[in-house]
Every structure is written in C-alpha cells, then in structure tokens.
C-alpha cells in the first residue's frame, strides 16, 4: 500500500498515452514514484542542511534532481 492516490496515477498515465492501466501497474508506478520522491528529498535535505536550513526549498529540489 502506498500513500499516492490510485486515481491520480491512472489520470497521469492516461494523459501520457496509456489507454488502460491495470491495478498491478498502478501499484508499481506508485512504488517507484515513492522511491524517487524519497531519494530526491533525501538529496534535497542534505543540500538544505548544508545551506544551514531545515526547510526544503524549490532550489534544493531542482539541484537534487539535476544530480539524480
């Protein structure tokens, strides 16, 4: 079980060309997306900490995503 809503995943997949999306695919997309978010925020958090901040900012996310 993931925290991401299945309906949003299906909507995004269909908007990007998927005609139909199986439940197993939704679960896999959700898992992979949550893994990516975890990695991205971990890197961004390190950047924010290095800058002396506890709060993540857009610049941290952008920098972290460039190094992904």
The 8 nearest C-alpha neighbors of each residue, nearest first, counted from 0:
[[1, 2, 26, 30, 29, 3, 4, 27],
 [0, 2, 3, 29, 30, 26, 33, 4],
 [1, 3, 4, 0, 29, 33, 5, 30],
 [2, 4, 1, 29, 5, 8, 7, 33],
 [5, 3, 6, 7, 2, 8, 1, 29],
 [6, 4, 8, 7, 9, 3, 25, 29],
 [5, 7, 9, 8, 4, 10, 11, 3],
 [6, 8, 10, 5, 9, 4, 11, 3],
 [7, 9, 5, 11, 6, 10, 12, 25],
 [8, 10, 12, 6, 7, 11, 13, 5],
 [11, 9, 7, 13, 8, 12, 6, 14],
 [12, 10, 14, 8, 13, 9, 7, 15],
 [11, 13, 9, 15, 14, 17, 10, 8],
 [14, 12, 17, 15, 16, 10, 11, 18],
 [13, 15, 11, 12, 16, 10, 17, 9],
 [16, 14, 12, 13, 17, 11, 10, 18],
 [15, 17, 13, 14, 18, 12, 11, 19],
 [18, 16, 13, 12, 19, 15, 20, 14],
 [19, 17, 13, 16, 20, 12, 14, 15],
 [18, 20, 17, 21, 13, 9, 12, 16],
 [21, 19, 24, 9, 22, 25, 17, 18],
 [22, 20, 24, 23, 25, 19, 26, 9],
 [21, 23, 25, 24, 26, 20, 5, 27],
 [24, 22, 26, 21, 25, 27, 20, 28],
 [23, 25, 27, 21, 26, 22, 28, 20],
 [26, 24, 22, 28, 23, 27, 29, 21],
 [27, 25, 29, 23, 24, 28, 30, 22],
 [26, 28, 24, 30, 29, 25, 31, 23],
 [27, 29, 25, 31, 30, 26, 32, 24],
 [30, 28, 32, 26, 27, 31, 25, 33],
 [31, 29, 27, 33, 32, 28, 26, 34],
 [30, 32, 34, 28, 33, 29, 27, 35],
 [33, 31, 35, 29, 34, 30, 28, 36],
 [32, 34, 36, 30, 35, 31, 37, 29],
 [33, 35, 31, 37, 32, 36, 30, 38],
 [36, 34, 32, 38, 37, 33, 39, 31],
 [35, 37, 33, 39, 34, 38, 40, 32],
 [36, 38, 34, 40, 35, 39, 41, 33],
 [39, 37, 41, 35, 36, 40, 34, 42],
 [38, 40, 36, 42, 41, 37, 35, 63],
 [41, 39, 43, 37, 42, 38, 44, 36],
 [40, 42, 44, 38, 39, 43, 37, 45],
 [41, 43, 45, 39, 40, 44, 63, 38],
 [44, 42, 59, 40, 46, 63, 60, 45],
 [45, 43, 47, 41, 46, 42, 40, 48],
 [44, 46, 48, 42, 43, 47, 49, 41],
 [45, 47, 43, 49, 44, 48, 59, 50],
 [48, 46, 50, 44, 52, 49, 45, 55],
 [49, 47, 51, 45, 52, 50, 46, 53],
 [48, 50, 46, 47, 51, 45, 52, 44],
 [51, 49, 47, 48, 52, 46, 45, 53],
 [52, 50, 48, 49, 47, 53, 46, 54],
 [53, 51, 47, 48, 54, 50, 49, 55],
 [52, 54, 48, 47, 55, 51, 44, 50],
 [55, 53, 52, 56, 47, 44, 48, 51],
 [56, 54, 47, 59, 44, 53, 43, 57],
 [57, 55, 59, 58, 54, 60, 47, 43],
 [56, 58, 60, 59, 61, 55, 62, 43],
 [57, 59, 61, 56, 60, 62, 55, 63],
 [60, 58, 43, 62, 56, 57, 61, 63],
 [59, 61, 63, 57, 43, 58, 62, 64],
 [62, 60, 58, 64, 59, 63, 57, 65],
 [61, 63, 59, 65, 64, 60, 58, 66],
 [64, 62, 60, 43, 66, 65, 61, 42],
 [63, 65, 67, 61, 66, 62, 60, 39],
 [66, 64, 62, 63, 67, 61, 60, 39],
 [67, 65, 63, 64, 62, 42, 61, 39],
 [66, 64, 65, 63, 39, 38, 42, 62]]
